[in-house]
């Protein structure tokens, strides 16, 4: 007996300990309580229930209710469509041991005792499975779900999170937090996007707004888990043949990302103390005189007379309306900051909002919560979850829009100083619930109000709104930036901060934040020696121009205009910004793809090369669309770097005569003026001439840079009016370009545009074709083209629409062609 006791006692003690610390999920779920259409509800021990609702053959909504009640305080803040296939229904087969559901794509096995759900693909390979008898555990109102962790399984996602792109072996928290000068391992940050991907081709969206936790194998090598301290335990299993398909399902579930105005994809300038008319005009003048492209100048929160009156500070702006008009005539758009509070010192507005009950309350007193704010003194927190607040706020924010402002930068929406340690905030009571439920969606609700009110009062105009704090679903209303990055102790030591901005941005894209920006230069740190800081500034900018939204910004009055860092830095920065403008048609085309599919523009390598396991661990390279590979330099003083090229043939965009085979690491020279940039063989890249701002040149030629390969390739250029919401009604022009190699000639076909409510302006096509050697005869639509000097060919390229011809650059083996865009099919044949 003693011997038996020695064996049993440890097990008994473990069971005893678990019983007092947490409750294991009911060991048996052997009864179907409901079965209708696409949904089945299983009854379990102790009155618990679990619902499986099939959105279609690949996507399932799980809802575990420990108390047997499928109840929630609010409808989902993120989910807008659960009916992927409205007519989809399921059949449930029952045996003594399990229930089985076959969908055509999945086999779902619900084991009765112990309860366990395993999901297999149609080839009977396990996609995702519950972990042993610990499928769900409860502790008070909290629930944890555990899933089987395979040795080779990797995880990506959760939106903006620091650290490596691959989440395996780490844990994370969702609690929107104001973390200035955050390190490369700090968590949590500003946004909560509880959606992640597994290399087993599934994703999980955990739709719980409380302080959720994710553990991807940090505490155990046998399972990964996600948990919530309260609220409905709802998660969506999303399956696809690849990660792109899973992201598409997440997009359908939570909504398409809105497209920014076309000018938003240009370059922009900001700083913390850029809050007066004189400085704004001075910066605008410098950009134009130095011929550095720029579209946007930001005004930080100091522009406002009082938080948040939306009135201009009279001591800083002489005539804001005239300032905005003058800047607009020179191509500049002005974006202003807004905060989600009203300071008590803005007495009239505060009394109005307080009297109308527009502030979140303190549950202890029933009065407006007294929120300390970083500036402007204590404030009331505007309760954007209260319906009556929307029109009030919309009327206020419309005042600067009527003056000529073009959009907003919604800052501090955590709300600020509401981090994990600030537990007093948990006493805040919002219209839609207590703060522990609303905290993570507070910024989202604010962004929703800003955009809905903008669209209500500015019909058919695209909103520009860039936000810091949000929740899943933010893409329907706003764009994102990564907050206060950089090294606050020593600005010149911010290299690790720069390096980590790459995986932060890539992860943001996987969480449906395709229109994203870093603060170029990093936000934090006093710049005391511009020469010493110049290398880091240049490298940050060289990364930042490949952010869809590119903004130079820094704290306080630390100016970060390119010319301040010396002649060499200015020259290099100008060239990088000019490259961004040249690639605008390419970037804009992928912006439409982001809207249609949810796919990011900055893409982790594994998204394009999912079977290449080397890409799982690459954090400092990314795809820019499908055609470009970017490897920003993120180390100080290095003269070369190692770059991984995936499968295929790659061309050095800095020296197109240099070609490399893929599936290998290469050593690459990295002088300060070089951005490691590679383009796929066969790529067709639409471009435009460099111009001071988007749209500055009328009738600009459509430039097509072509890198022929031994395989046929194509690219479809997307164009629309750039500023209205017509794109949502498919008002666009799409032009398919094809390059086809042949035995004796290369053919380039420009197809007749597909147009719907929008037609492109009169213009020329300008082709830049990279060849191995000088070509023979060049024909356009069967007619031989004459040879001309390049300068002659380029002259009047945006005003003369009757000239055709070609020129060959023998030194660089580039064939240039010019001919009118007839809006009809055209065929170019280049004889080898």
C-alpha positions in Angstrom: 0.0 0.0 0.0 2.8 2.3 0.8 4.3 1.8 -2.6 1.0 2.6 -4.3 0.6 5.7 -2.1 3.9 7.0 -3.2 2.9 6.8 -6.8 -0.6 8.3 -6.3 0.2 11.1 -4.0 2.0 13.5 -6.5 -0.8 13.1 -8.9 -3.4 13.7 -6.2 -1.5 16.7 -4.9 -1.4 18.2 -8.5 -5.1 17.6 -8.9 -5.8 19.1 -5.5 -3.7 22.2 -6.3 -5.4 22.7 -9.7 -8.8 22.3 -8.0 -8.1 25.3 -5.8 -6.4 27.5 -8.4 -8.5 26.8 -11.4 -11.3 24.6 -12.7 -10.7 22.3 -15.6 -13.2 22.4 -18.4 -16.0 19.8 -18.0 -14.5 16.5 -19.0 -17.5 15.4 -21.0 -19.6 17.1 -23.7 -21.8 14.3 -25.0 -25.1 15.9 -25.8 -26.3 18.1 -28.7 -28.5 20.7 -27.3 -29.2 22.6 -30.5 -28.6 21.9 -34.2 -29.8 24.3 -36.8 -28.3 25.2 -40.2 -24.7 26.0 -39.7 -24.6 25.9 -35.9 -24.4 23.2 -33.3 -24.4 23.6 -29.5 -23.0 20.9 -27.3 -24.0 20.5 -23.6 -21.2 19.6 -21.1 -20.8 18.7 -17.5 -21.6 21.4 -14.9 -24.0 23.2 -17.3 -21.3 24.5 -19.6 -21.9 24.9 -23.4 -19.9 25.3 -26.5 -21.2 26.5 -29.8 -19.6 25.8 -33.2 -20.9 28.0 -36.0 -19.6 27.4 -39.5 -19.3 30.6 -41.5 -18.6 28.4 -44.5 -16.6 25.2 -45.3 -13.3 26.7 -43.9 -14.1 29.1 -41.1 -15.7 28.4 -37.7 -16.8 30.6 -34.8 -16.3 29.0 -31.4 -18.1 30.3 -28.4 -17.4 28.7 -25.0 -19.9 29.6 -22.2 -18.8 28.1 -18.8 -22.1 29.2 -17.3 -24.2 27.9 -20.2 -25.2 31.4 -21.3 -24.3 32.8 -24.6 -24.4 36.4 -23.5 -22.4 39.5 -24.1 -22.6 43.2 -23.0 -21.9 44.5 -26.5 -22.1 43.3 -30.1 -18.6 42.8 -31.5 -16.7 46.0 -32.1 -14.6 44.2 -34.8 -16.7 41.7 -36.6 -19.1 42.9 -39.4 -19.8 39.8 -41.4 -20.3 36.2 -40.1 -22.3 35.0 -43.1 -19.5 34.0 -45.5 -21.9 31.5 -47.1 -25.4 32.4 -46.0 -26.9 29.1 -47.2 -24.2 26.9 -45.6 -25.4 24.1 -43.3 -23.8 21.2 -41.6 -24.6 17.5 -40.8 -23.4 16.0 -37.5 -22.5 12.3 -37.4 -22.5 10.7 -34.0 -20.7 7.6 -32.7 -20.2 6.3 -29.2 -17.0 8.3 -28.8 -17.4 11.4 -30.9 -19.3 13.7 -33.2 -18.0 14.4 -36.7 -18.7 17.2 -39.1 -17.5 17.1 -42.7 -17.5 20.3 -44.7 -15.6 19.4 -47.9 -12.5 21.3 -46.8 -12.4 20.2 -43.1 -13.2 17.3 -40.9 -14.1 18.4 -37.4 -14.0 15.8 -34.7 -15.6 16.6 -31.4 -14.5 13.9 -28.9 -17.1 13.4 -26.1 -15.0 12.4 -23.1 -12.7 13.9 -22.4 -14.0 16.8 -24.5 -11.7 17.7 -27.3 -12.0 19.3 -30.7 -9.6 18.4 -33.5 -9.8 19.9 -37.0 -8.3 18.1 -39.9 -7.9 19.1 -43.5 -9.5 16.9 -46.3 -6.3 14.8 -46.4 -6.8 13.9 -42.7 -3.8 16.0 -41.6 -4.3 17.8 -38.2 -4.7 21.5 -38.6 -5.5 22.5 -35.0 -6.4 20.4 -32.0 -7.3 21.0 -28.3 -4.7 20.1 -25.8 -5.6 16.9 -23.9 -8.1 17.4 -21.1 -7.2 21.1 -20.8 -9.2 22.4 -23.8 -10.6 25.1 -21.6 -9.8 26.0 -18.0 -11.7 28.6 -15.9 -10.6 30.7 -13.0 -13.3 32.9 -11.7 -14.6 34.8 -14.8 -11.4 34.0 -16.7 -11.0 31.3 -19.4 -8.0 29.9 -21.0 -8.0 27.8 -24.2 -5.0 25.5 -24.9 -4.1 24.0 -28.3 -1.6 21.3 -29.4 1.7 22.8 -30.2 3.8 21.0 -32.9 7.6 21.2 -32.9 7.7 22.8 -36.3 4.8 25.2 -35.8 5.5 28.9 -36.0 3.3 31.9 -35.3 3.0 35.4 -36.7 0.7 38.4 -36.1 -1.0 40.2 -33.2 -0.5 43.5 -34.9 2.1 46.0 -33.7 4.3 44.0 -31.3 8.0 44.3 -30.6 10.5 41.5 -30.8 10.9 39.0 -33.6 8.3 38.6 -36.3 8.0 34.9 -35.4 6.1 34.8 -32.1 7.1 31.2 -31.2 8.4 30.9 -27.7 7.0 34.2 -26.5 3.9 35.5 -24.7 2.0 38.8 -25.2 -0.6 40.9 -23.6 -3.4 43.0 -25.2 -3.8 46.3 -23.2 -3.4 49.5 -25.2 -0.5 51.3 -23.5 1.3 54.6 -23.9 4.9 53.5 -24.1 7.2 56.3 -25.2 10.7 55.3 -26.3 9.7 51.6 -26.1 12.4 49.0 -26.3 12.6 46.2 -28.9 11.1 43.7 -26.3 8.5 45.9 -24.5 4.9 44.7 -24.4 2.1 45.7 -24.6 2.1 48.7 -27.0 -0.6 51.0 -28.4 -2.9 48.7 -30.4 -4.7 45.4 -29.7 -5.1 43.2 -32.7 -5.8 39.7 -31.3 -5.3 37.9 -34.6 -2.5 35.5 -35.4 -1.4 33.0 -38.1 0.0 29.6 -37.7 2.3 27.9 -40.3 -0.3 25.1 -40.3 -2.4 27.5 -42.6 -4.9 28.7 -40.0 -5.5 31.9 -38.2 -7.2 32.7 -34.9 -9.1 35.9 -34.2 -9.9 36.1 -30.5 -12.7 38.5 -30.3 -12.5 39.6 -26.6 -11.8 43.2 -25.7 -10.6 42.6 -22.2 -6.9 42.2 -21.2 -6.2 39.0 -23.2 -3.1 37.0 -23.1 -1.3 34.9 -25.7 1.3 32.3 -25.0 3.0 30.7 -28.1 5.0 28.1 -26.2 6.8 30.2 -23.6 5.4 28.2 -20.7 5.1 24.9 -22.4 6.6 23.1 -25.4 3.4 21.0 -25.7 0.7 23.7 -26.1 0.0 27.3 -27.0 -2.8 29.2 -25.4 -4.9 32.3 -25.3 -6.9 33.6 -22.4 -9.3 36.3 -21.2 -10.0 37.5 -17.6 -13.7 38.2 -18.4 -16.2 38.7 -21.2 -17.5 36.3 -23.9 -15.0 33.7 -24.9 -15.4 33.9 -28.7 -12.8 33.0 -31.2 -12.8 32.4 -35.0 -10.8 29.6 -36.6 -9.9 30.7 -40.1 -8.4 28.2 -42.5 -6.9 28.5 -46.0 -4.6 27.0 -48.5 -2.1 29.7 -47.5 -1.7 32.7 -45.3 -3.1 35.0 -48.0 -6.3 33.2 -48.0 -6.6 33.3 -44.2 -5.9 37.0 -44.2 -8.7 37.3 -46.8 -11.1 35.6 -44.4 -10.1 37.9 -41.6 -10.7 40.8 -43.9 -14.2 39.5 -44.7 -14.8 39.1 -41.0 -13.7 42.5 -39.8 -13.9 44.7 -42.9 -11.8 46.1 -45.8 -9.1 48.7 -45.2 -10.1 52.1 -46.5 -7.8 53.6 -49.2 -6.0 56.8 -48.3 -6.1 59.8 -50.7 -3.4 59.4 -53.3 -1.4 62.3 -51.9 -1.2 60.5 -48.5 1.3 58.1 -50.1 3.7 61.0 -50.6 6.3 62.3 -48.1 5.4 64.3 -45.0 7.1 66.4 -42.4 6.3 66.8 -38.7 7.8 67.6 -35.3 6.4 68.0 -31.8 6.7 71.8 -31.8 5.6 72.3 -35.4 2.6 74.3 -34.1 2.8 77.7 -35.6 2.2 79.5 -38.9 5.7 81.0 -39.4 7.5 77.7 -39.0 5.0 75.8 -41.2 5.5 78.3 -44.0 9.3 78.2 -43.6 9.4 74.4 -43.9 7.1 74.4 -46.9 9.3 77.0 -48.6 12.5 75.1 -47.9 11.1 71.9 -49.4 10.1 73.6 -52.6 13.3 75.7 -52.9 15.5 72.6 -52.3 13.3 70.6 -54.8 12.6 67.8 -52.3 9.2 66.3 -52.9 6.7 66.7 -50.1 2.9 66.5 -49.8 2.0 66.9 -46.2 2.9 69.1 -43.2 1.6 68.0 -39.8 0.6 70.2 -36.9 1.0 68.6 -33.5 -1.4 69.2 -30.6 -0.1 72.7 -29.8 -1.9 74.1 -32.8 -5.1 74.1 -30.8 -6.2 76.9 -28.5 -7.3 74.5 -25.8 -7.9 70.7 -25.5 -10.0 70.0 -27.5 -11.7 73.2 -28.8 -10.6 72.8 -32.4 -9.9 76.5 -32.5 -6.5 77.8 -33.7 -4.2 79.4 -31.2 -4.2 83.0 -32.0 -0.8 83.7 -30.7 0.7 81.1 -33.1 -1.4 81.5 -36.2 -2.0 84.9 -37.8 -4.5 83.8 -40.4 -4.8 80.0 -40.5 -7.3 80.0 -43.4 -4.9 82.0 -45.6 -2.0 79.9 -44.6 -3.9 76.7 -45.6 -4.9 78.3 -48.9 -1.4 79.4 -49.7 0.0 76.0 -48.8 -2.6 74.3 -50.9 -1.7 76.4 -53.9 1.8 75.0 -53.6 0.7 71.4 -53.2 0.8 71.0 -49.5 -1.9 69.4 -47.4 -2.0 70.1 -43.6 -2.9 67.4 -41.1 -3.7 68.3 -37.5 -3.5 66.4 -34.3 -6.5 65.8 -32.0 -6.8 64.4 -28.5 -9.8 62.5 -27.1 -10.3 64.8 -24.1 -11.5 68.2 -23.0 -9.3 70.0 -20.5 -11.0 71.6 -17.5 -9.1 74.7 -18.4 -11.1 74.9 -21.7 -13.8 75.9 -19.4 -16.8 76.6 -21.7 -16.4 73.4 -23.6 -15.7 71.3 -20.5 -18.9 72.6 -18.8 -21.0 71.9 -21.9 -19.7 68.3 -22.3 -20.0 67.7 -18.6 -23.5 69.1 -18.5 -24.6 66.9 -21.4 -23.0 63.8 -20.0 -20.5 63.4 -22.8 -17.7 62.3 -20.5 -16.9 58.9 -19.2 -17.8 58.7 -15.5 -16.1 57.7 -12.3 -18.1 54.7 -11.0 -17.2 55.8 -7.4 -18.7 59.2 -7.6 -21.1 59.2 -10.6 -19.3 62.3 -11.9 -17.1 62.8 -14.9 -13.8 61.0 -14.4 -11.0 63.4 -13.6 -8.2 62.3 -16.0 -4.7 63.6 -15.5 -3.4 64.5 -19.0 0.2 65.1 -20.2 -0.7 68.7 -21.2 -3.5 71.1 -20.6 -4.2 69.9 -17.0 -6.8 67.5 -15.9 -9.5 66.6 -18.4 -12.7 64.8 -19.1 -12.4 61.7 -21.2 -14.9 62.0 -24.1 -17.2 58.9 -24.1 -17.2 58.0 -27.8 -19.3 54.9 -27.0 -22.2 57.2 -26.3 -24.2 57.8 -29.5 -25.1 61.5 -28.7 -21.4 62.4 -28.6 -20.8 61.7 -32.3 -22.5 64.8 -33.8 -21.2 67.1 -31.1 -17.6 65.9 -31.9 -18.2 66.0 -35.6 -19.4 69.6 -35.5 -16.3 70.6 -33.6 -13.8 68.8 -35.8 -15.4 70.2 -38.9 -14.3 73.7 -38.0 -10.6 73.2 -39.1 -11.8 71.1 -42.0 -13.8 74.0 -43.3 -10.7 76.2 -42.9 -8.9 73.9 -45.3 -7.3 71.2 -43.1 -7.2 67.9 -45.0 -7.3 65.3 -42.1 -6.5 64.3 -38.6 -3.9 62.5 -36.6 -5.7 60.9 -33.7 -3.2 60.7 -30.9 -3.2 59.5 -27.2 -6.2 57.3 -27.7 -5.2 54.5 -25.3 -6.4 56.9 -23.6 -2.9 58.0 -22.6 -1.5 57.3 -19.2 -3.9 54.3 -18.9 -1.2 51.6 -18.9 -1.3 48.3 -17.0 0.0 49.9 -13.8 -2.7 52.7 -13.8 -5.4 50.6 -12.2 -7.4 53.6 -11.1 -8.6 53.9 -14.7 -10.6 50.7 -14.1 -13.1 52.8 -12.2 -14.0 54.6 -15.5 -17.5 53.8 -16.6 -18.4 54.3 -20.3 -21.8 54.2 -21.9 -21.1 50.7 -23.3 -19.4 49.3 -20.2 -16.7 49.4 -17.6 -13.2 50.4 -18.6 -11.8 46.8 -18.4 -14.0 46.0 -21.3 -13.8 49.2 -23.2 -10.2 50.1 -22.7 -8.9 48.3 -25.8 -11.7 49.6 -28.0 -11.7 53.2 -26.8 -9.4 54.4 -29.6 -11.4 52.4 -32.1 -14.6 54.0 -31.1 -13.0 57.4 -31.3 -11.6 56.6 -34.8 -15.0 55.4 -35.9 -16.7 58.7 -34.8 -14.0 60.8 -36.5 -14.4 59.0 -39.8 -18.1 58.6 -39.8 -18.5 62.3 -39.0 -16.0 63.3 -41.7 -17.9 61.3 -44.3 -21.2 62.7 -43.1 -20.1 66.3 -43.4 -17.7 66.0 -46.4 -19.6 63.7 -48.8 -17.7 61.5 -51.1 -14.3 62.7 -49.9 -11.7 60.3 -48.7 -10.8 60.7 -45.1 -7.2 60.9 -43.9 -6.9 59.7 -40.3 -3.8 58.2 -38.8 -4.1 56.7 -35.3 -1.9 55.4 -32.5 -4.4 53.3 -30.4 -7.0 50.9 -31.7 -8.5 47.5 -31.8 -9.2 44.9 -34.6 -11.4 46.4 -37.2 -9.6 49.8 -37.2 -8.8 49.4 -40.9 -12.4 50.4 -41.7 -11.8 53.9 -40.3 -8.1 54.8 -40.0 -4.5 54.2 -40.8 -1.7 53.5 -38.3 1.7 54.6 -37.1 3.9 52.9 -34.5 4.0 55.6 -31.9 6.9 56.9 -29.9 9.9 54.9 -31.1 13.5 55.7 -30.7 16.1 55.9 -27.9 15.2 58.6 -25.4 18.4 58.3 -23.4 20.8 58.6 -26.4 19.2 59.4 -29.8 22.3 58.2 -31.6 21.9 54.8 -30.0 18.6 54.1 -31.6 19.8 51.5 -34.1 18.0 48.6 -32.3 14.9 50.7 -32.3 15.1 51.2 -36.0 15.8 47.5 -36.7 12.7 46.5 -34.7 10.5 48.9 -36.5 10.7 46.5 -39.5 9.1 43.5 -37.8 6.7 45.9 -36.0 5.5 47.2 -39.3 5.3 43.8 -41.0 3.3 42.4 -38.1 1.0 45.5 -38.3 0.4 44.7 -41.9 -0.6 41.1 -41.1 -3.2 42.6 -38.7 -4.9 44.6 -41.4 -3.0 47.8 -41.0 -1.6 48.0 -44.5 -1.3 51.8 -44.5 1.3 52.3 -41.8 4.2 54.5 -40.8 7.2 54.7 -38.5 8.4 58.1 -37.2 11.4 58.6 -39.4 14.3 59.5 -37.1 12.5 57.9 -34.2 10.3 60.1 -32.0 12.5 60.0 -28.9 15.7 61.7 -27.8 17.2 65.2 -28.0 19.3 65.7 -31.2 22.4 67.6 -29.9 24.8 66.8 -32.8 23.1 66.6 -36.2 26.3 65.3 -37.8 26.6 62.5 -35.4 23.0 61.5 -35.9 23.0 61.9 -39.7 23.8 58.2 -40.5 20.9 56.9 -38.4 18.6 59.5 -39.8 19.5 58.5 -43.4 19.1 54.8 -42.7 15.7 55.4 -41.0 14.5 57.5 -43.9 15.7 54.8 -46.4 13.4 52.4 -44.6 10.6 54.9 -44.1 10.2 55.7 -47.8 9.0 52.1 -48.2 6.3 52.6 -45.5 3.1 53.3 -47.4 2.7 56.5 -45.2 6.1 58.2 -44.9 6.5 60.8 -42.1 9.6 62.4 -40.6 8.7 63.2 -37.0 10.5 63.8 -33.7 9.7 65.0 -30.2 9.7 68.6 -29.0 11.5 71.1 -31.1 14.0 68.6 -32.5 13.8 69.4 -36.2 14.2 66.5 -38.6 14.1 68.1 -42.0 16.6 66.4 -44.4 18.8 69.5 -45.0 19.7 69.8 -41.3 21.9 66.7 -41.4 24.5 68.0 -43.8 24.9 68.2 -47.6 25.5 64.5 -48.1 22.6 63.4 -45.9 20.3 65.9 -47.8 21.4 64.6 -51.2 20.9 61.0 -50.2 17.5 61.7 -48.5 16.3 63.6 -51.5 17.2 60.7 -53.8 15.3 58.3 -51.6 12.2 60.5 -51.4 12.3 60.9 -55.2 12.4 57.1 -55.5 9.2 57.0 -53.4 7.5 59.4 -55.7 8.7 57.6 -58.8 7.1 54.4 -57.5 3.8 56.0 -56.6 1.8 54.3 -59.4 3.2 50.9 -58.2 2.4 51.7 -54.6 -1.1 53.0 -55.5 -1.9 49.8 -57.3 -1.0 47.7 -54.3 -3.1 50.1 -52.2 -6.1 49.0 -54.2 -5.1 45.4 -53.6 -4.9 46.0 -49.9 -8.5 47.4 -50.1 -9.7 44.4 -52.1 -7.9 41.6 -50.2 -6.6 42.9 -47.0 -3.0 42.0 -48.0 -0.3 44.3 -46.7 1.9 46.3 -49.0 5.0 45.7 -46.8 5.1 41.9 -46.6 7.1 39.5 -44.6 9.0 37.2 -46.9 7.1 34.1 -45.6 3.9 35.6 -47.0 5.2 35.3 -50.6 7.4 32.2 -49.9 5.5 30.2 -47.4 7.3 26.9 -48.0 10.8 28.5 -47.5 11.4 27.9 -43.8 14.4 30.3 -43.9 11.9 33.2 -44.3 10.3 32.4 -40.9 13.3 34.0 -39.1 14.0 36.9 -41.3 13.0 40.2 -39.6 15.0 42.9 -41.4 13.9 42.3 -45.0 10.5 42.5 -46.6 8.7 42.4 -49.9 7.2 45.7 -51.1 4.3 44.4 -53.1 5.2 41.2 -55.0 8.0 42.6 -57.2 10.4 44.3 -54.8 12.6 42.9 -52.0 13.9 45.6 -49.6 16.7 45.0 -47.1 17.1 48.3 -45.2 20.5 48.8 -43.4 19.9 48.9 -39.7 23.4 48.7 -38.3 25.8 51.5 -37.8 28.8 52.0 -40.0 28.6 48.7 -41.9 29.9 48.6 -45.5 28.2 45.4 -46.5 25.4 43.2 -45.3 24.1 39.7 -45.9 20.8 39.4 -47.7 18.7 36.4 -48.2 17.1 36.1 -51.7 14.2 33.6 -52.0 13.6 31.3 -54.9 13.8 32.9 -58.4 16.1 35.2 -60.2 16.7 38.6 -58.7 18.0 41.9 -60.2 19.9 44.5 -58.2 17.7 47.6 -58.7 20.7 49.8 -58.0 22.6 48.1 -60.8 20.2 46.2 -63.0 23.0 44.4 -64.9 23.8 42.5 -61.7 21.6 39.4 -61.4 21.4 36.8 -58.6 19.9 33.3 -58.2 17.6 32.9 -55.3 17.6 30.5 -52.3 20.9 31.8 -51.1 22.5 34.5 -48.9 24.6 37.1 -50.7 27.1 39.7 -49.5 26.0 43.1 -50.7 27.8 46.5 -50.5 26.0 49.1 -48.5 27.5 52.6 -48.8 25.4 55.2 -47.2 23.7 56.3 -50.4 22.5 52.7 -51.3 19.3 51.0 -50.2 19.6 47.3 -50.8 16.7 46.8 -53.2 16.0 43.9 -55.6 13.4 43.3 -58.2 12.1 40.0 -59.6 13.1 39.0 -63.1 10.1 39.6 -65.3 8.8 42.5 -63.2 6.8 45.3 -64.8 7.0 48.4 -62.6 4.6 51.3 -63.3 6.3 54.7 -62.3 5.8 58.4 -62.7 8.3 61.3 -63.2 9.6 62.9 -60.0 7.4 65.8 -59.1 7.2 68.2 -56.1 3.9 66.7 -54.9 1.4 64.1 -56.1 -0.5 65.5 -59.1 1.9 68.4 -59.7 2.5 67.5 -63.4 -0.5 67.5 -65.7 -0.7 64.7 -68.3 2.3 63.0 -66.7 3.5 60.0 -68.8 2.9 56.5 -67.5 6.4 55.0 -67.1 6.7 51.2 -67.4 10.1 49.8 -66.3 10.4 46.3 -67.6 12.8 43.5 -66.6 12.3 40.8 -69.2 12.9 37.2 -68.2 12.5 33.8 -69.9 8.9 33.6 -68.6 5.8 35.6 -69.5 4.9 38.2 -66.9 2.2 40.8 -66.3 1.1 43.7 -64.1 -2.3 45.4 -64.0 -2.0 49.1 -63.2 -4.8 50.5 -61.0 -5.9 54.2 -61.3 -8.7 56.3 -60.0 -9.4 59.9 -59.2 -7.4 59.6 -56.0 -9.5 61.7 -53.6 -13.1 60.6 -53.6 -14.8 57.4 -52.3 -15.7 56.4 -55.9 -13.2 53.5 -55.5 -15.8 51.9 -53.2 -18.1 51.8 -56.1 -15.4 50.4 -58.4 -14.9 53.6 -60.3 -11.5 53.0 -61.7 -9.3 52.3 -64.7 -7.2 49.1 -64.9 -4.6 48.5 -67.6 -3.0 45.1 -68.0 0.5 45.1 -69.2 2.1 41.8 -70.5 5.7 41.0 -71.4 6.2 37.8 -73.4 9.6 36.4 -74.4 10.0 34.8 -77.7 12.7 33.1 -79.8 13.5 36.2 -81.8 11.7 39.0 -80.1 10.3 40.3 -76.8 6.7 41.4 -77.0 5.1 43.9 -74.7 1.3 44.2 -74.9 -0.7 47.0 -73.4 -4.2 45.9 -73.2 -7.3 48.1 -73.6 -8.1 49.6 -70.2 -11.0 48.2 -68.2 -12.8 51.4 -67.1 -15.7 52.0 -64.9 -16.6 55.5 -64.0 -13.1 56.9 -64.4 -10.8 57.4 -67.4 -7.2 58.4 -67.4 -6.1 61.7 -68.8 -4.3 62.3 -72.1 -0.7 61.1 -71.8 2.2 59.2 -73.3 3.6 55.8 -72.4 7.3 55.8 -71.6 8.9 52.4 -71.5 12.3 51.6 -70.0 13.2 48.0 -71.0 16.3 46.4 -69.5 18.0 44.2 -72.1 21.1 42.0 -72.4 22.3 43.7 -75.6 21.3 46.3 -78.2 18.1 45.3 -79.9 17.3 45.0 -83.6 14.2 46.5 -85.1 11.5 48.0 -82.8 7.9 47.9 -83.9 4.8 49.5 -82.5 1.5 47.9 -83.7 3.4 46.6 -86.7 5.1 49.9 -87.6 8.8 50.3 -87.2 9.8 53.1 -84.7 12.5 55.6 -85.5 15.5 56.1 -83.3 16.0 59.4 -81.6 18.3 61.1 -79.1 17.1 60.4 -75.5 16.9 64.2 -74.8 14.8 64.7 -77.9 12.5 61.8 -77.0 12.0 63.0 -73.4 11.3 66.6 -74.4 7.6 67.5 -74.1 6.8 64.1 -72.8 3.8 65.4 -70.9 2.6 67.8 -73.7 3.3 66.3 -77.1 1.0 63.3 -77.7 1.8 62.7 -81.4 5.4 61.6 -81.2 6.7 58.1 -81.3 10.3 56.8 -81.1 13.0 54.9 -79.2 16.5 55.4 -77.9 19.0 52.9 -76.6 21.4 53.5 -73.8 24.4 51.3 -74.7 26.2 51.9 -71.4 23.3 50.6 -69.3 21.5 48.4 -71.9 18.2 50.2 -71.5 15.8 50.7 -74.3 13.6 53.8 -74.0 10.3 54.1 -76.0 7.7 56.8 -76.1 4.3 56.7 -77.8 0.8 58.0 -77.0 -1.6 56.2 -74.7 -4.4 55.6 -77.2 -6.6 53.9 -74.6 -6.6 50.9 -76.9 -4.6 47.7 -77.2 -1.0 48.3 -78.4 1.8 45.8 -79.2 5.5 46.5 -79.0 7.9 44.0 -80.5 11.6 44.2 -79.7 13.7 42.2 -82.0 16.6 40.4 -80.3 
